[in-house]
Amino acid sequence: MPARDRYHENVKNALIKDGWTITDDPFHLKWGKRDMYVDLGAEKLIAAEKEGQQIAVEIKTFRSVSDMTALEHALGQYLAYRSVMTRTNPDRVLYLAVRDEVSRWLQLNIR
């Protein structure tokens, strides 16, 4: 299993405070003989609709020497996980969690 990112517990606690139930830490994906681990899996009951909403969250710290190398790695991982999840967990939405300053720097809305 991969090492946890620096902000793993912060993201996990923020999800819990927002009403999410952490279901997987980490969320295991399997594609053929390959095992992959998204940092967190969570679900939230939406009372108005009486059905659950499921997410997976990949957490990235961006502590590399090169921000571009870190971005390439993060996006590559995100796209690989999303590709597998659309086939194995189509109801689960994948998010990429980064610090606010990184998000502003990237100016991307990844979903």
C-alpha positions in Angstrom: 0.0 0.0 0.0 1.3 3.5 -0.8 2.3 6.0 1.9 -0.2 8.5 3.0 0.1 12.1 1.8 0.9 14.8 4.3 -2.7 16.1 4.3 -4.5 12.8 4.5 -5.9 13.2 8.0 -6.9 16.8 7.3 -8.9 15.8 4.2 -10.4 12.8 6.0 -11.5 15.0 9.0 -12.9 17.6 6.7 -15.1 15.0 4.9 -16.3 13.6 8.3 -17.2 17.1 9.5 -19.1 17.7 6.2 -21.2 14.6 7.0 -19.4 12.0 4.9 -18.8 8.5 6.3 -15.4 7.1 5.4 -15.9 3.7 4.0 -12.4 2.9 2.7 -9.0 4.1 3.8 -7.6 3.5 1.2 -10.2 2.7 -1.5 -9.0 -0.4 -3.3 -9.3 -0.7 -7.1 -8.4 -3.8 -9.0 -8.0 -4.0 -12.8 -6.9 -7.4 -14.0 -3.8 -8.2 -11.9 -3.2 -4.6 -11.0 -4.0 -3.2 -7.6 -4.5 0.5 -7.2 -5.3 2.5 -4.1 -7.2 5.8 -4.1 -6.6 7.5 -0.7 -10.2 7.6 0.6 -13.6 6.2 -0.2 -16.7 7.9 1.4 -20.4 8.0 1.2 -23.1 10.4 2.3 -26.8 9.8 2.7 -28.9 12.4 0.9 -32.0 12.6 3.0 -34.1 14.4 0.3 -33.4 11.7 -2.3 -33.1 8.7 0.1 -30.1 7.5 -1.7 -26.4 7.5 -1.1 -23.8 9.5 -2.8 -20.4 7.9 -3.1 -17.0 9.5 -3.8 -13.3 8.6 -3.8 -10.7 11.2 -3.1 -7.1 11.1 -4.2 -5.0 13.5 -2.1 -1.9 15.1 -3.5 0.6 17.3 -1.6 2.8 18.7 -4.4 6.1 18.5 -2.5 8.2 17.6 -5.6 11.1 19.7 -6.8 9.1 20.5 -9.9 5.5 21.5 -9.7 5.0 20.3 -13.3 6.4 16.9 -12.5 4.0 16.7 -9.5 1.1 17.9 -11.7 1.9 15.3 -14.3 2.0 12.5 -11.7 -1.2 13.7 -10.0 -3.2 14.0 -13.2 -1.8 10.7 -14.6 -2.9 8.9 -11.4 -6.3 10.6 -11.4 -7.0 9.7 -15.0 -5.9 6.1 -14.5 -8.1 5.7 -11.4 -11.1 7.4 -13.1 -10.7 5.1 -16.1 -10.9 2.0 -13.9 -13.7 3.5 -11.7 -15.9 4.2 -14.7 -15.8 0.4 -15.3 -15.8 -1.0 -11.8 -17.6 1.7 -9.7 -19.6 3.8 -12.1 -21.7 5.4 -9.4 -18.7 6.7 -7.5 -17.3 10.2 -8.3 -13.5 10.7 -8.1 -12.0 13.9 -6.7 -8.5 15.2 -6.6 -7.8 17.0 -3.3 -5.0 19.6 -3.3 -4.2 22.6 -1.2 -6.0 25.8 -2.0 -2.8 27.5 -3.2 -2.1 24.6 -5.6 -5.7 24.7 -6.9 -5.4 28.4 -7.5 -2.1 27.9 -9.2 -3.5 25.2 -11.5 -6.7 27.1 -12.1 -8.3 23.7 -13.0 -11.7 22.3 -12.2 -11.0 18.6 -12.3 -13.9 16.3 -11.9 
